[in-house]
Amino acid sequence: MWSSDRGTLRKVFLSGWQNFRCQRPLTGAESLVVEALLAHPEYQALMEREEDALWADMEPNPFLHMSLHIALNEQLATDRPSGVRAVYAQLREENGDAHTAQHLMMEGLAETLWEAQRAGHMPDEQAYLQRLLRLAGDMAAPSGDR
C-alpha cells in the first residue's frame, strides 16, 4: 500500500473511500483507510473531489494525519515498540477516549519519523517510546507538577 509517491498513496485513500461508499469489498489496506476516514468526517468530502485530493498541497495534510493513525493502529496491534500498547491504554483512560489518546501519541510518532527522515536512517523506536513514556508521565502528574 505504502509508497513514497504522493499520488500513488493518495489513490489508495481515494479508491478505499470510493469502494466503501459504493459498498464494494475492501482490501486490507482500504479497510485501514476507511477506518481512519470514519474517525475524521471532516476529510470525507475531500475524498469525493479526486483532483483536489490528488494534487492539492494542504496544510494540515489530511493524508499524513490519517497515515499516522494507520501507523499507530499497526503499532498497537503488534505492541511494537514493546510498551506502546500500555502507554496507549494509560492515555486513553486519562483522556476518556481512544481518538484523543491517538492524537497525543501521533505527535511523538511524527517527530520521530521527521528526525529519521532528516538523518537518513530508520526511526529510533526507543527514542519514540521514551517520548511516549514522558507524555504519559506528564499526563499522570498532578497539574502543579507539570
Backbone bond lengths (Angstrom), bond angles and torsions (degrees), N, CA, C in turn:
res aa  C-N    CA-C-N  psi(-1)  N-CA   C-N-CA  omega(-1)  CA-C   N-CA-C  phi
1 M - - - 1.451 - - 1.517 110.49 -
2 W 1.304 116.97 -43.15 1.453 120.13 -168.92 1.520 110.97 -83.27
3 S 1.293 114.69 141.86 1.448 122.41 -176.91 1.514 108.55 -145.41
4 S 1.317 115.79 154.12 1.459 118.82 174.93 1.526 110.78 -83.89
5 D 1.323 116.83 -6.58 1.458 121.56 178.09 1.530 109.50 -87.73
6 R 1.316 115.60 120.15 1.464 120.98 -175.82 1.525 112.41 -57.63
7 G 1.325 117.66 -44.85 1.458 120.96 -178.42 1.519 112.62 -63.68
8 T 1.325 116.91 -41.13 1.462 120.97 179.58 1.523 110.70 -63.56
9 L 1.318 116.50 -45.24 1.461 120.42 179.06 1.529 110.57 -62.59
10 R 1.307 116.52 -45.76 1.464 119.41 -178.19 1.522 111.64 -64.65
11 K 1.322 117.93 -31.95 1.468 120.71 178.07 1.524 111.50 -64.45
12 V 1.325 116.99 -31.70 1.468 119.96 176.35 1.529 109.78 -64.07
13 F 1.316 116.57 -42.13 1.462 120.68 177.42 1.532 110.33 -64.13
14 L 1.312 116.26 -45.89 1.464 120.37 -177.99 1.532 111.81 -64.38
15 S 1.330 117.24 -45.12 1.468 119.05 -178.61 1.529 110.64 -68.38
16 G 1.312 116.92 -37.61 1.463 119.37 177.45 1.513 111.81 -61.29
17 W 1.327 115.93 -45.09 1.465 119.54 -179.90 1.527 110.47 -66.40
18 Q 1.325 117.43 -41.68 1.464 121.16 179.36 1.526 110.34 -62.93
19 N 1.311 117.57 -44.08 1.469 120.40 178.61 1.530 111.07 -63.81
20 F 1.301 117.16 -39.31 1.463 120.81 177.06 1.528 110.50 -62.48
21 R 1.338 116.03 -48.07 1.475 120.22 -177.96 1.533 111.76 -63.60
22 C 1.320 116.60 -32.58 1.470 120.89 -179.68 1.532 112.09 -91.69
23 Q 1.315 116.10 5.53 1.467 123.53 178.50 1.531 112.20 58.13
24 R 1.332 115.38 38.32 1.465 121.26 174.61 1.525 108.19 -94.07
25 P 1.320 116.70 158.39 1.471 119.48 178.72 1.531 110.65 -60.46
26 L 1.327 115.16 146.01 1.459 121.75 179.63 1.514 110.24 -106.12
27 T 1.328 115.87 143.70 1.461 119.96 170.00 1.521 107.55 -73.20
28 G 1.330 116.93 170.96 1.461 120.24 177.35 1.509 111.90 -58.19
29 A 1.334 116.80 -45.00 1.465 121.17 179.68 1.524 110.74 -64.61
30 E 1.317 116.67 -41.00 1.462 119.88 179.52 1.527 111.39 -64.44
31 S 1.313 117.50 -34.62 1.468 120.57 177.19 1.520 110.69 -62.46
32 L 1.326 117.02 -39.97 1.461 120.85 177.68 1.522 110.91 -64.81
33 V 1.314 116.17 -40.98 1.461 121.74 179.07 1.520 110.50 -63.13
34 V 1.322 116.19 -47.47 1.472 120.70 -178.34 1.525 110.36 -63.04
35 E 1.323 117.24 -40.01 1.463 120.39 177.27 1.532 110.47 -58.37
36 A 1.324 116.52 -44.16 1.470 120.31 178.59 1.520 110.91 -65.40
37 L 1.316 117.07 -40.84 1.469 120.44 -179.54 1.527 112.06 -68.67
38 L 1.299 117.81 -36.21 1.462 120.01 178.38 1.528 111.08 -66.03
39 A 1.325 116.22 -29.44 1.467 120.16 176.68 1.522 112.17 -78.72
40 H 1.338 116.39 -11.77 1.470 121.73 -178.76 1.532 110.57 -131.51
41 P 1.328 117.36 76.45 1.468 119.92 -179.51 1.524 112.81 -60.26
42 E 1.327 117.46 -22.86 1.464 120.02 -179.61 1.526 112.43 -66.29
43 Y 1.333 118.15 -16.45 1.470 121.17 179.36 1.525 112.92 -98.83
44 Q 1.311 117.77 -8.85 1.462 120.64 -174.06 1.527 113.09 -65.57
45 A 1.312 117.97 -38.79 1.470 119.95 179.61 1.527 110.90 -63.15
46 L 1.307 117.43 -35.38 1.461 120.89 177.59 1.525 110.71 -60.81
47 M 1.312 117.75 -36.83 1.464 121.23 -179.27 1.524 111.94 -65.95
48 E 1.328 116.34 -18.53 1.472 120.90 177.86 1.533 111.73 -83.90
49 R 1.327 117.06 -12.15 1.471 122.11 -178.24 1.529 108.76 -113.05
50 E 1.323 115.65 82.01 1.457 121.76 -170.48 1.529 113.32 -55.24
51 E 1.307 118.51 -47.77 1.471 120.20 -177.19 1.530 111.55 -63.10
52 D 1.321 116.81 -43.25 1.468 119.88 176.80 1.527 110.42 -61.63
53 A 1.323 115.72 -45.38 1.457 120.05 -176.95 1.522 112.14 -66.03
54 L 1.321 116.90 -37.39 1.461 120.21 -177.44 1.520 113.23 -71.02
55 W 1.309 117.39 -39.21 1.458 118.75 -166.69 1.514 115.76 -117.92
56 A 1.295 118.26 -14.38 1.473 119.54 -175.61 1.529 111.03 -72.54
57 D 1.329 114.49 140.69 1.465 120.26 169.14 1.518 106.15 -88.84
58 M 1.315 116.04 123.11 1.466 120.79 -174.65 1.518 110.03 -123.76
59 E 1.298 114.36 141.91 1.463 120.32 176.28 1.517 107.71 -135.53
60 P 1.298 121.00 116.14 1.457 125.72 -1.06 1.527 110.77 -71.19
61 N 1.315 115.88 159.77 1.453 122.46 -175.53 1.528 109.97 -88.87
62 P 1.336 117.46 110.12 1.471 119.11 -177.80 1.525 112.91 -65.30
63 F 1.324 117.80 -30.14 1.459 120.28 -179.84 1.530 110.66 -70.11
64 L 1.313 116.72 -39.46 1.461 120.27 175.55 1.527 109.63 -64.31
65 H 1.309 116.05 -44.92 1.462 120.71 -178.94 1.531 110.70 -59.12
66 M 1.322 116.76 -49.23 1.469 119.68 -179.25 1.522 111.11 -67.34
67 S 1.335 117.59 -35.23 1.467 120.61 177.66 1.523 111.20 -64.40
68 L 1.321 116.69 -36.30 1.470 119.66 176.28 1.526 111.13 -65.55
69 H 1.340 116.82 -38.93 1.472 119.55 175.00 1.525 110.03 -60.33
70 I 1.319 116.57 -45.23 1.467 120.79 -178.44 1.532 109.96 -63.08
71 A 1.325 116.96 -45.64 1.474 120.37 179.20 1.518 110.78 -60.84
72 L 1.310 116.78 -42.91 1.459 120.30 -179.64 1.529 110.90 -65.33
73 N 1.324 116.96 -40.49 1.468 119.54 177.43 1.525 111.16 -62.28
74 E 1.326 117.46 -36.53 1.458 120.32 176.90 1.527 110.59 -67.27
75 Q 1.324 117.40 -38.77 1.465 120.78 176.86 1.521 110.45 -63.13
76 L 1.314 116.13 -42.83 1.469 120.10 -179.10 1.524 111.10 -65.67
77 A 1.322 117.08 -36.77 1.461 120.74 179.93 1.525 111.85 -65.61
78 T 1.327 116.65 -31.48 1.468 120.81 -176.47 1.530 112.83 -107.28
79 D 1.325 117.24 -5.46 1.471 123.66 -173.85 1.532 110.30 50.98
80 R 1.320 114.27 47.61 1.462 120.32 177.13 1.507 109.32 -123.34
81 P 1.311 118.19 122.91 1.453 126.20 1.71 1.530 111.12 -69.27
82 S 1.309 114.79 152.40 1.457 120.79 -177.95 1.526 109.74 -55.25
83 G 1.330 115.27 125.15 1.457 120.95 -178.93 1.512 113.18 110.43
84 V 1.336 117.58 -14.86 1.459 120.13 -177.72 1.535 110.68 -64.55
85 R 1.311 116.25 -34.42 1.468 120.26 -179.63 1.527 110.87 -66.87
86 A 1.311 117.44 -38.73 1.473 121.26 179.52 1.526 110.80 -67.28
87 V 1.329 116.61 -41.04 1.472 119.76 177.32 1.521 109.68 -62.46
88 Y 1.317 116.59 -43.84 1.463 120.97 178.99 1.531 110.81 -59.74
89 A 1.325 116.99 -44.95 1.470 120.24 -179.91 1.521 110.57 -60.62
90 Q 1.316 116.64 -41.58 1.463 120.32 179.41 1.526 110.78 -64.89
91 L 1.323 117.26 -46.96 1.467 120.58 -179.25 1.526 111.40 -65.71
92 R 1.320 116.45 -37.27 1.468 120.20 178.33 1.524 110.01 -63.77
93 E 1.317 116.50 -42.59 1.467 120.14 179.57 1.526 111.18 -65.83
94 E 1.331 116.43 -43.45 1.461 120.71 -177.03 1.526 112.70 -70.20
95 N 1.336 117.22 -28.93 1.460 120.71 -176.22 1.517 113.56 -102.92
96 G 1.309 117.17 -8.26 1.451 120.55 174.63 1.511 115.72 84.61
97 D 1.329 118.81 -7.34 1.462 117.65 175.99 1.528 111.48 -157.73
98 A 1.318 113.81 155.05 1.465 121.55 -175.45 1.521 111.99 -67.87
99 H 1.310 116.85 -39.63 1.470 120.40 -175.24 1.531 111.37 -64.09
100 T 1.310 116.86 -43.51 1.468 120.32 177.66 1.522 110.42 -63.57
101 A 1.320 116.77 -42.20 1.465 120.42 178.38 1.525 110.43 -60.29
102 Q 1.318 116.95 -42.16 1.464 119.82 178.40 1.527 111.21 -63.40
103 H 1.311 117.37 -43.43 1.468 119.68 179.63 1.524 111.30 -60.27
104 L 1.307 117.39 -39.52 1.460 120.33 177.59 1.525 110.61 -62.91
105 M 1.313 116.45 -44.82 1.459 121.06 -178.33 1.527 112.46 -69.84
106 M 1.306 116.72 -31.31 1.467 120.83 -178.31 1.529 112.13 -64.23
107 E 1.308 117.38 -27.53 1.468 119.39 176.78 1.522 110.10 -62.53
108 G 1.327 117.41 -44.60 1.457 121.18 177.80 1.520 111.75 -66.72
109 L 1.323 116.73 -37.98 1.460 120.72 178.13 1.528 110.56 -64.68
110 A 1.324 116.70 -46.03 1.464 120.39 179.74 1.521 111.12 -61.49
111 E 1.316 116.82 -41.95 1.466 120.56 179.51 1.530 110.66 -64.03
112 T 1.314 116.59 -42.08 1.460 120.87 179.38 1.527 111.10 -64.59
113 L 1.318 117.35 -42.82 1.464 120.74 178.62 1.524 111.44 -66.01
114 W 1.321 116.62 -39.97 1.465 120.93 178.49 1.532 110.50 -61.87
115 E 1.325 116.58 -44.99 1.471 120.43 179.04 1.525 111.01 -60.97
116 A 1.328 117.02 -43.00 1.463 120.83 -179.32 1.526 110.86 -64.92
117 Q 1.321 115.94 -43.37 1.457 119.65 179.70 1.523 110.49 -63.51
118 R 1.291 116.17 -43.19 1.465 121.66 -179.50 1.531 111.27 -63.23
119 A 1.324 116.96 -39.81 1.464 121.39 -178.39 1.533 112.42 -86.17
120 G 1.330 117.27 -12.12 1.462 120.61 179.01 1.520 113.64 74.46
121 H 1.329 117.32 33.69 1.456 120.21 177.44 1.523 110.39 -137.62
122 M 1.324 115.53 176.01 1.460 120.74 179.31 1.533 109.56 -67.29
123 P 1.318 117.36 151.64 1.469 119.79 177.04 1.528 111.57 -60.40
124 D 1.305 115.63 142.54 1.456 122.43 179.42 1.530 108.37 -86.18
125 E 1.333 115.82 101.78 1.458 120.28 -176.66 1.523 112.47 -61.61
126 Q 1.320 116.90 -37.18 1.464 119.48 -178.15 1.533 111.33 -70.29
127 A 1.331 116.64 -38.81 1.466 119.10 176.47 1.528 109.82 -64.09
128 Y 1.316 116.46 -39.54 1.466 121.54 177.68 1.525 110.06 -62.26
129 L 1.334 116.65 -48.37 1.459 119.76 -179.60 1.523 110.56 -61.58
130 Q 1.316 117.72 -38.76 1.469 120.63 178.01 1.531 110.83 -63.06
131 R 1.325 117.62 -39.09 1.476 120.52 175.37 1.525 110.23 -59.18
132 L 1.323 115.47 -45.35 1.466 119.66 -178.88 1.521 111.52 -65.51
133 L 1.322 116.46 -41.12 1.462 119.81 179.06 1.522 111.53 -64.67
134 R 1.340 116.75 -38.38 1.475 119.50 175.84 1.520 110.13 -64.22
135 L 1.320 116.62 -41.54 1.466 120.88 178.44 1.525 110.03 -60.56
136 A 1.307 116.37 -47.84 1.469 120.03 -179.83 1.518 110.18 -64.17
137 G 1.315 117.86 -38.22 1.467 121.25 177.83 1.508 111.56 -65.88
138 D 1.336 117.21 -40.88 1.456 121.28 177.37 1.524 111.34 -64.11
139 M 1.312 115.88 -38.19 1.468 119.63 -179.95 1.520 111.10 -68.86
140 A 1.346 116.74 -32.96 1.461 120.72 -176.89 1.526 112.35 -80.80
141 A 1.345 116.89 -21.64 1.473 120.32 -177.59 1.526 109.89 -70.17
142 P 1.329 117.50 143.03 1.469 120.02 174.10 1.530 108.99 -56.37
143 S 1.310 117.29 148.40 1.472 121.19 -173.82 1.515 112.88 -55.47
144 G 1.308 119.60 -30.36 1.469 120.65 179.12 1.524 112.40 -73.32
145 D 1.370 117.44 -17.25 1.457 121.35 -177.63 1.520 112.64 -92.78
146 R 1.304 119.70 -7.21 1.468 121.93 -175.22 1.488 112.71 -78.71
